[in-house]
Amino acid sequence: MRIHTDTIAVTAVVCSIIVASTEAWSPAGLFRLDRRQHLIKHPLPTRLQMAPPRQSSAPRSAKVEEIENRESSHSTDIPSEAPSFVHEGELNYAEEELLSSLAAEEGGGKNLKVPQIHLPPRLSNPGVGWEHHHRATTQFVHGHLSRMKANGDPTKYLVSNTDEWKILDEHKEEIDEIHLRDLLQDSERSGAMYAEHDGVYLDFSRQRATLETLDLLEDLAEKQELTQKIKAMMTGEKINFTEKRAVLHTALRADRTEKVYVDGKNVVEEVHEVLDQIKTFTEGVRSGSIRGYTGKRLRNIISVGIGGSYLGPEFLHEVLKTEPEGINSALGYDLRFLANVDPVDVERTCADLDPEETLIVIVSKTFTTAETMLNARTMRQWLWDFMGNDKEVVRKHIVACASTSATEKVKDFGIDTDKYFFRFWDWVGGRYSVCSAAGALPISLLYGFNLFEKFLKGAQSIDKHFATAPFRENIPMIMGMLGVWNHSFLNYKTRTTLPYAEALLKLPSHIQQLDMESNGKTMTKFGVEANYNVGEIDFGEPGTNGQHSFFQLLHMGQPVPCDFIGFCQSQHDLCLDGESFSSHDELMANFFAQPDALANGKTADEVRAEGISEEDIPHRVFKGNRPSMSLLLPKLTAYAAGQLLAIYEHRTAVQGFIWDINSFDQWGVELGKKLAIDVKNHLQEARNSDDHVIEASNPASSRILNYYVDQSRDDHVCRDANNASSLTRVTRKTHADHSRLPPPVQHDLAGKGGRL
């Protein structure tokens, strides 16, 4: 029989008090407790040794070893009065960092003053002792760190003050003296700068880096405990420290047999419950057993969401649209996305659709996102306009993907929460949610659940690789560390994603949000702004379109590190009569040529040899020395799309872990949304009165708002709020205009059961 660990912990506390009631516990000793492990009874040393540097099988640079050897001779102990009952197992990385910070700040532990906390008899009640000491420990650590920040230079905790960072900074000067065209001639270097896993081939030999650079980046990764942070993320620790949440998008594609716990619940089990629900529902819709209000089959899907609820699923939709299995699976169905609050997006999305054959999927974690909920109400009104305002119209034509905390809001909207509510969780960020119900539901409705499962398997393959592969073989880790190198040391401010596959046309937009919303920050976890570059500007375009758009800048303007993505086989290749060179080979010739052109450039002598006049030579010279990396995969399939998704998700996390920022919150989007509510109130007051003058927070805002109201007053569609037809006149007109079949019978909005 297994006794609950909390009970054992309390028993240990009580026994310790009985044996030595005058003894006290030190908070430093309590850091060693880990309630998730079994308790092992053994004597604790009277002095707590600081943990030695972690051993690694990877070779370390001579410079770092020299520093560590020099510092190891000055190590000291920290006094401890912890009881003799401790948990077996390692500290989690957050606990180790706090303890190490305390010891380092106090001169290696010499002067660490640990307050004595005595246990009164009332704390012998079960559960009380542990909570008391946990609270005391937390207050002690936070208070101590606050005093340290107030009394000293808070930037001392930044990664830029580590020896590993400083060595890389010095190493940059060496790299500045070497041109990429020379580095590419080093066969040993070029032969070592690639990694391969499950068909994914990464060539990073065209990075401005040497094998020593990789050694130093690996040292930095070890210093920042990168592997421990990855493990903490994938095992459910609440590493999103500003929102106190776990970060478990990897659990969304975990095997059914895996177990990951958050707050005592196996989240993998919950994930598969939802996936099973999605499979049953989508197969019901596709088979015709689940139908709309008037009995027609549901053939059109409109996914209403914004940000991660839209960009990720649309990226996958575009991939599968021309994938052979996807083409066959989608026959007879149509999927569209409604994201922008601009009413023109509504018209473009549903103008030619029959509402009686349309299913609306509303994707909003909180079910409060302003743009999404306005579009959701618009779609509900659109359905009511054509089928009457019976509540059953909503129950049969609208489903929801939202967090369990939003259940009541979903029900209030009129959605059947028993059958048509597909939940996801607070530990899934929007930009990481394509593998959740947010992506699974619309994609499975169009392409079938089996194809979506292949996408999950591809992502899972990279997850396992990311968690287990050593640094030199770990594709996301290499890409992330080179991203840190390019941005924080070589000072490249932008980065571009260049997929040489038209079906990946939406991937750059997804990566743009994934990376810039995650790492577009300057505040570190220490409450101090980073004094190093953090968060690149990401953009991109499919090749070869991008070559005729912004490659002029890439080759001759400011340098921009590039990610080239290509495939050995096309989804649909062409070879014209009488030609021996396929269209895909034409595309891939550019894929292979562009990285070399960026790296090598073209010298003045090479231009002169072409017979160019001296006055034109400066305009024809390419400096080169512009870094890039190339990802090559077998073929763009659902599986490969999952691999690409996971690679870029993990690259983003790696950079955030090294920079000591929280890559999983997004407070930067909140201020504008809050101000938009204030502006909305000003506009509402102005619309209700012909002579109202807006007085905003500053004269400039007041002037432009009043100009907007004056210029749009006569044509405002909501002047008569009781005129229902004016609210949805676009959808009333366009269905009749665009459909060859007669539109459904118009209703007077009386409905069968009245409005909700």
DATA-V860946 format. One record per residue. BURIAL is + if it has 24 or more other C-alpha atoms within 12 Angstrom, else -. D_LAST is the distance of its C-alpha to the last C-alpha in whole Angstrom. Layout:
BEGIN
burial->BURIAL d_last->D_LAST
burial->BURIAL d_last->D_LAST
END
This chain:
BEGIN
burial->- d_last->53
burial->- d_last->52
burial->- d_last->51
burial->- d_last->48
burial->- d_last->50
burial->+ d_last->48
burial->- d_last->50
burial->+ d_last->54
burial->+ d_last->53
burial->+ d_last->53
burial->+ d_last->56
burial->+ d_last->58
burial->+ d_last->57
burial->+ d_last->58
burial->- d_last->61
burial->+ d_last->62
burial->+ d_last->62
burial->- d_last->64
burial->- d_last->67
burial->- d_last->67
burial->- d_last->65
burial->- d_last->67
burial->- d_last->65
burial->+ d_last->62
burial->+ d_last->60
burial->+ d_last->60
burial->+ d_last->56
burial->+ d_last->58
burial->+ d_last->59
burial->+ d_last->55
burial->+ d_last->54
burial->+ d_last->56
burial->+ d_last->54
burial->+ d_last->51
burial->+ d_last->49
burial->+ d_last->48
burial->- d_last->52
burial->- d_last->54
burial->+ d_last->56
burial->- d_last->60
burial->- d_last->63
burial->- d_last->65
burial->- d_last->67
burial->- d_last->66
burial->- d_last->68
burial->- d_last->69
burial->- d_last->69
burial->+ d_last->65
burial->- d_last->66
burial->+ d_last->64
burial->- d_last->63
burial->- d_last->65
burial->- d_last->64
burial->- d_last->62
burial->- d_last->64
burial->- d_last->63
burial->- d_last->65
burial->- d_last->65
burial->- d_last->68
burial->+ d_last->67
burial->+ d_last->69
burial->- d_last->72
burial->- d_last->71
burial->+ d_last->68
burial->- d_last->71
burial->- d_last->73
burial->- d_last->71
burial->- d_last->69
burial->- d_last->73
burial->- d_last->74
burial->- d_last->71
burial->- d_last->71
burial->- d_last->75
burial->- d_last->73
burial->- d_last->70
burial->- d_last->70
burial->+ d_last->69
burial->+ d_last->66
burial->+ d_last->67
burial->+ d_last->65
burial->+ d_last->65
burial->+ d_last->62
burial->+ d_last->62
burial->+ d_last->64
burial->+ d_last->60
burial->+ d_last->59
burial->+ d_last->56
burial->- d_last->58
burial->- d_last->56
burial->- d_last->55
burial->+ d_last->54
burial->+ d_last->50
burial->+ d_last->51
burial->+ d_last->49
burial->+ d_last->51
burial->+ d_last->55
burial->+ d_last->54
burial->+ d_last->53
burial->+ d_last->57
burial->+ d_last->59
burial->+ d_last->57
burial->+ d_last->59
burial->+ d_last->62
burial->+ d_last->63
burial->+ d_last->62
burial->- d_last->64
burial->- d_last->67
burial->+ d_last->67
burial->+ d_last->66
burial->- d_last->69
burial->- d_last->68
burial->+ d_last->64
burial->- d_last->64
burial->+ d_last->62
burial->- d_last->61
burial->- d_last->62
burial->+ d_last->59
burial->+ d_last->60
burial->+ d_last->58
burial->- d_last->58
burial->- d_last->58
burial->- d_last->55
burial->- d_last->53
burial->+ d_last->55
burial->- d_last->52
burial->- d_last->50
burial->- d_last->48
burial->- d_last->49
burial->+ d_last->52
burial->+ d_last->50
burial->- d_last->47
burial->+ d_last->50
burial->+ d_last->52
burial->+ d_last->49
burial->- d_last->48
burial->+ d_last->51
burial->+ d_last->52
burial->- d_last->49
burial->- d_last->50
burial->+ d_last->53
burial->+ d_last->53
burial->- d_last->50
burial->- d_last->53
burial->+ d_last->56
burial->+ d_last->54
burial->- d_last->53
burial->- d_last->56
burial->- d_last->58
burial->- d_last->56
burial->- d_last->57
burial->- d_last->60
burial->- d_last->61
burial->- d_last->60
burial->+ d_last->56
burial->+ d_last->57
burial->- d_last->59
burial->+ d_last->56
burial->+ d_last->55
burial->+ d_last->56
burial->+ d_last->58
burial->- d_last->61
burial->+ d_last->61
burial->+ d_last->65
burial->+ d_last->63
burial->+ d_last->61
burial->+ d_last->64
burial->+ d_last->66
burial->+ d_last->64
burial->+ d_last->64
burial->- d_last->68
burial->+ d_last->67
burial->+ d_last->65
burial->- d_last->69
burial->- d_last->70
burial->+ d_last->67
burial->- d_last->68
burial->- d_last->71
burial->+ d_last->70
burial->+ d_last->69
burial->+ d_last->67
burial->+ d_last->69
burial->+ d_last->72
burial->+ d_last->69
burial->+ d_last->68
burial->- d_last->72
burial->- d_last->72
burial->- d_last->72
burial->- d_last->71
burial->+ d_last->69
burial->+ d_last->67
burial->- d_last->67
burial->- d_last->66
burial->+ d_last->63
burial->+ d_last->60
burial->+ d_last->58
burial->+ d_last->57
burial->+ d_last->54
burial->+ d_last->52
burial->- d_last->53
burial->+ d_last->52
burial->+ d_last->55
burial->+ d_last->55
burial->+ d_last->58
burial->+ d_last->59
burial->+ d_last->62
burial->+ d_last->61
burial->+ d_last->60
burial->+ d_last->63
burial->+ d_last->63
burial->+ d_last->66
burial->+ d_last->67
burial->+ d_last->67
burial->+ d_last->64
burial->+ d_last->62
burial->+ d_last->64
burial->+ d_last->64
burial->+ d_last->60
burial->+ d_last->60
burial->+ d_last->62
burial->+ d_last->59
burial->+ d_last->56
burial->+ d_last->58
burial->+ d_last->59
burial->+ d_last->55
burial->+ d_last->54
burial->+ d_last->52
burial->+ d_last->52
burial->+ d_last->51
burial->+ d_last->48
burial->+ d_last->47
burial->+ d_last->48
burial->+ d_last->46
burial->+ d_last->43
burial->+ d_last->43
burial->+ d_last->43
burial->+ d_last->40
burial->+ d_last->42
burial->+ d_last->40
burial->+ d_last->42
burial->+ d_last->39
burial->- d_last->40
burial->- d_last->38
burial->- d_last->35
burial->- d_last->37
burial->- d_last->35
burial->+ d_last->37
burial->+ d_last->37
burial->+ d_last->37
burial->+ d_last->36
burial->+ d_last->39
burial->+ d_last->37
burial->+ d_last->35
burial->+ d_last->38
burial->+ d_last->40
burial->+ d_last->41
burial->- d_last->40
burial->- d_last->43
burial->- d_last->43
burial->+ d_last->42
burial->+ d_last->40
burial->+ d_last->39
burial->+ d_last->37
burial->- d_last->37
burial->- d_last->38
burial->- d_last->36
burial->- d_last->37
burial->+ d_last->35
burial->+ d_last->36
burial->- d_last->35
burial->+ d_last->32
burial->+ d_last->32
burial->+ d_last->33
burial->- d_last->30
burial->+ d_last->28
burial->+ d_last->30
burial->- d_last->30
burial->+ d_last->27
burial->+ d_last->27
burial->+ d_last->30
burial->+ d_last->28
burial->+ d_last->25
burial->+ d_last->27
burial->+ d_last->29
burial->- d_last->27
burial->+ d_last->25
burial->+ d_last->29
burial->- d_last->30
burial->- d_last->27
burial->- d_last->26
burial->+ d_last->23
burial->+ d_last->21
burial->+ d_last->18
burial->+ d_last->16
burial->+ d_last->19
burial->- d_last->22
burial->- d_last->23
burial->+ d_last->25
burial->+ d_last->23
burial->+ d_last->26
burial->+ d_last->24
burial->+ d_last->23
burial->+ d_last->22
burial->+ d_last->22
burial->+ d_last->21
burial->+ d_last->23
burial->+ d_last->26
burial->+ d_last->29
burial->+ d_last->30
burial->+ d_last->27
burial->+ d_last->28
burial->+ d_last->32
burial->+ d_last->33
burial->+ d_last->31
burial->+ d_last->32
burial->+ d_last->35
burial->+ d_last->35
burial->+ d_last->34
burial->+ d_last->37
burial->+ d_last->39
burial->+ d_last->38
burial->+ d_last->37
burial->+ d_last->41
burial->+ d_last->42
burial->- d_last->44
burial->+ d_last->42
burial->+ d_last->38
burial->+ d_last->39
burial->- d_last->40
burial->+ d_last->36
burial->+ d_last->34
burial->- d_last->35
burial->- d_last->33
burial->+ d_last->30
burial->+ d_last->29
burial->+ d_last->28
burial->+ d_last->27
burial->+ d_last->26
burial->+ d_last->24
burial->+ d_last->25
burial->+ d_last->26
burial->+ d_last->24
burial->- d_last->26
burial->+ d_last->24
burial->- d_last->27
burial->- d_last->26
burial->+ d_last->23
burial->+ d_last->25
burial->- d_last->28
burial->+ d_last->25
burial->+ d_last->23
burial->+ d_last->25
burial->+ d_last->27
burial->+ d_last->24
burial->+ d_last->23
burial->+ d_last->19
burial->+ d_last->19
burial->+ d_last->22
burial->+ d_last->20
burial->+ d_last->19
burial->+ d_last->18
burial->+ d_last->19
burial->+ d_last->18
burial->+ d_last->21
burial->+ d_last->21
burial->+ d_last->23
burial->+ d_last->21
burial->+ d_last->18
burial->+ d_last->19
burial->+ d_last->21
burial->+ d_last->20
burial->+ d_last->22
burial->+ d_last->20
burial->+ d_last->16
burial->+ d_last->17
burial->+ d_last->18
burial->+ d_last->15
burial->+ d_last->12
burial->+ d_last->15
burial->+ d_last->15
burial->+ d_last->11
burial->+ d_last->12
burial->+ d_last->15
burial->+ d_last->14
burial->+ d_last->11
burial->+ d_last->14
burial->+ d_last->16
burial->+ d_last->14
burial->+ d_last->12
burial->+ d_last->8
burial->+ d_last->8
burial->+ d_last->6
burial->+ d_last->10
burial->+ d_last->11
burial->+ d_last->10
burial->+ d_last->11
burial->+ d_last->14
burial->+ d_last->15
burial->+ d_last->14
burial->+ d_last->16
burial->+ d_last->17
burial->+ d_last->21
burial->+ d_last->21
burial->+ d_last->23
burial->+ d_last->22
burial->- d_last->22
burial->+ d_last->19
burial->+ d_last->17
burial->- d_last->15
burial->+ d_last->13
burial->+ d_last->13
burial->+ d_last->11
burial->- d_last->9
burial->+ d_last->8
burial->+ d_last->7
burial->+ d_last->11
burial->+ d_last->13
burial->+ d_last->15
burial->- d_last->18
burial->- d_last->19
burial->+ d_last->18
burial->+ d_last->18
burial->+ d_last->22
burial->+ d_last->23
burial->+ d_last->26
burial->+ d_last->28
burial->+ d_last->29
burial->+ d_last->32
burial->+ d_last->31
burial->+ d_last->32
burial->+ d_last->30
burial->+ d_last->33
burial->+ d_last->34
burial->+ d_last->31
burial->+ d_last->32
burial->+ d_last->33
burial->+ d_last->30
burial->+ d_last->26
burial->+ d_last->26
burial->+ d_last->29
burial->+ d_last->29
burial->+ d_last->26
burial->+ d_last->26
burial->+ d_last->30
burial->+ d_last->30
burial->+ d_last->27
burial->+ d_last->30
burial->+ d_last->33
burial->+ d_last->33
burial->+ d_last->33
burial->+ d_last->37
burial->+ d_last->37
burial->+ d_last->35
burial->+ d_last->37
burial->+ d_last->40
burial->+ d_last->39
burial->+ d_last->38
burial->+ d_last->42
burial->+ d_last->43
burial->+ d_last->42
burial->+ d_last->43
burial->+ d_last->46
burial->+ d_last->46
burial->+ d_last->45
burial->+ d_last->48
burial->+ d_last->50
burial->+ d_last->49
burial->+ d_last->49
burial->- d_last->53
burial->- d_last->55
burial->+ d_last->58
burial->+ d_last->57
burial->+ d_last->60
burial->+ d_last->58
burial->+ d_last->54
burial->+ d_last->52
burial->+ d_last->50
burial->+ d_last->52
burial->+ d_last->54
burial->+ d_last->52
burial->+ d_last->51
burial->+ d_last->54
burial->+ d_last->55
burial->+ d_last->52
burial->+ d_last->53
burial->+ d_last->57
burial->+ d_last->56
burial->+ d_last->54
burial->+ d_last->55
burial->+ d_last->59
burial->+ d_last->59
burial->+ d_last->57
burial->+ d_last->55
burial->+ d_last->52
burial->+ d_last->50
burial->+ d_last->49
burial->+ d_last->48
burial->+ d_last->47
burial->+ d_last->49
burial->+ d_last->47
burial->+ d_last->50
burial->+ d_last->47
burial->+ d_last->45
burial->+ d_last->42
burial->+ d_last->42
burial->+ d_last->41
burial->+ d_last->38
burial->+ d_last->40
burial->+ d_last->41
burial->+ d_last->38
burial->+ d_last->37
burial->+ d_last->40
burial->+ d_last->40
burial->+ d_last->37
burial->+ d_last->38
burial->+ d_last->41
burial->+ d_last->40
burial->+ d_last->37
burial->+ d_last->39
burial->+ d_last->43
burial->+ d_last->42
burial->+ d_last->43
burial->+ d_last->46
burial->+ d_last->46
burial->+ d_last->47
burial->+ d_last->46
burial->+ d_last->49
burial->- d_last->48
burial->+ d_last->50
burial->- d_last->50
burial->+ d_last->51
burial->- d_last->55
burial->+ d_last->54
burial->+ d_last->52
burial->+ d_last->49
burial->+ d_last->46
burial->+ d_last->47
burial->+ d_last->46
burial->+ d_last->45
burial->+ d_last->44
burial->+ d_last->45
burial->+ d_last->45
burial->+ d_last->46
burial->+ d_last->50
burial->+ d_last->52
burial->- d_last->49
burial->+ d_last->50
burial->- d_last->54
burial->- d_last->53
burial->- d_last->51
burial->- d_last->52
burial->+ d_last->55
burial->- d_last->57
burial->- d_last->56
burial->+ d_last->56
burial->+ d_last->60
burial->+ d_last->61
burial->- d_last->59
burial->- d_last->58
burial->+ d_last->58
burial->+ d_last->54
burial->+ d_last->54
burial->+ d_last->53
burial->+ d_last->51
burial->+ d_last->52
burial->+ d_last->50
burial->+ d_last->52
burial->+ d_last->52
burial->+ d_last->55
burial->- d_last->53
burial->+ d_last->51
burial->+ d_last->48
burial->- d_last->49
burial->- d_last->53
burial->- d_last->55
burial->- d_last->58
burial->- d_last->60
burial->- d_last->63
burial->- d_last->66
burial->- d_last->64
burial->- d_last->65
burial->- d_last->63
burial->- d_last->59
burial->- d_last->56
burial->+ d_last->55
burial->- d_last->58
burial->- d_last->58
burial->+ d_last->55
burial->+ d_last->57
burial->- d_last->60
burial->+ d_last->58
burial->+ d_last->56
burial->+ d_last->60
burial->- d_last->61
burial->+ d_last->59
burial->+ d_last->59
burial->+ d_last->63
burial->+ d_last->63
burial->+ d_last->61
burial->+ d_last->64
burial->+ d_last->67
burial->+ d_last->67
burial->+ d_last->70
burial->- d_last->73
burial->- d_last->75
burial->- d_last->78
burial->- d_last->75
burial->- d_last->74
burial->- d_last->78
burial->- d_last->79
burial->- d_last->77
burial->- d_last->79
burial->- d_last->76
burial->- d_last->78
burial->- d_last->79
burial->- d_last->76
burial->- d_last->73
burial->- d_last->74
burial->- d_last->72
burial->- d_last->69
burial->+ d_last->69
burial->+ d_last->69
burial->+ d_last->66
burial->+ d_last->67
burial->+ d_last->65
burial->+ d_last->64
burial->+ d_last->61
burial->+ d_last->59
burial->+ d_last->57
burial->+ d_last->56
burial->+ d_last->55
burial->+ d_last->52
burial->+ d_last->53
burial->+ d_last->52
burial->- d_last->52
burial->+ d_last->49
burial->+ d_last->46
burial->+ d_last->44
burial->+ d_last->41
burial->+ d_last->43
burial->+ d_last->45
burial->+ d_last->42
burial->+ d_last->41
burial->+ d_last->44
burial->+ d_last->44
burial->+ d_last->41
burial->+ d_last->42
burial->+ d_last->45
burial->+ d_last->44
burial->+ d_last->41
burial->+ d_last->44
burial->+ d_last->47
burial->+ d_last->44
burial->+ d_last->44
burial->+ d_last->48
burial->+ d_last->48
burial->+ d_last->46
burial->+ d_last->48
burial->+ d_last->51
burial->+ d_last->50
burial->+ d_last->49
burial->+ d_last->45
burial->+ d_last->42
burial->+ d_last->41
burial->+ d_last->37
burial->+ d_last->36
burial->+ d_last->35
burial->- d_last->35
burial->- d_last->36
burial->- d_last->33
burial->- d_last->31
burial->- d_last->33
burial->- d_last->32
burial->- d_last->28
burial->- d_last->29
burial->- d_last->31
burial->- d_last->28
burial->- d_last->26
burial->- d_last->29
burial->+ d_last->29
burial->- d_last->26
burial->- d_last->26
burial->+ d_last->29
burial->+ d_last->28
burial->- d_last->25
burial->- d_last->27
burial->+ d_last->30
burial->+ d_last->27
burial->- d_last->26
burial->- d_last->30
burial->- d_last->33
burial->- d_last->35
burial->- d_last->34
burial->+ d_last->36
burial->+ d_last->35
burial->- d_last->37
burial->- d_last->36
burial->- d_last->38
burial->- d_last->41
burial->- d_last->43
burial->- d_last->42
burial->- d_last->38
burial->- d_last->38
burial->- d_last->40
burial->- d_last->38
burial->+ d_last->35
burial->+ d_last->36
burial->- d_last->38
burial->- d_last->35
burial->+ d_last->33
burial->- d_last->36
burial->- d_last->36
burial->- d_last->32
burial->- d_last->31
burial->- d_last->32
burial->- d_last->30
burial->- d_last->27
burial->- d_last->24
burial->- d_last->22
burial->- d_last->24
burial->- d_last->22
burial->- d_last->18
burial->- d_last->17
burial->- d_last->18
burial->- d_last->16
burial->+ d_last->19
burial->- d_last->21
burial->+ d_last->18
burial->+ d_last->18
burial->+ d_last->22
burial->+ d_last->23
burial->+ d_last->21
burial->+ d_last->21
burial->+ d_last->25
burial->+ d_last->26
burial->+ d_last->25
burial->+ d_last->27
burial->- d_last->30
burial->- d_last->30
burial->- d_last->30
burial->- d_last->33
burial->- d_last->30
burial->- d_last->29
burial->+ d_last->25
burial->+ d_last->22
burial->- d_last->22
burial->- d_last->20
burial->- d_last->17
burial->- d_last->16
burial->+ d_last->12
burial->- d_last->12
burial->- d_last->11
burial->- d_last->11
burial->- d_last->8
burial->- d_last->7
burial->- d_last->4
burial->- d_last->0
END
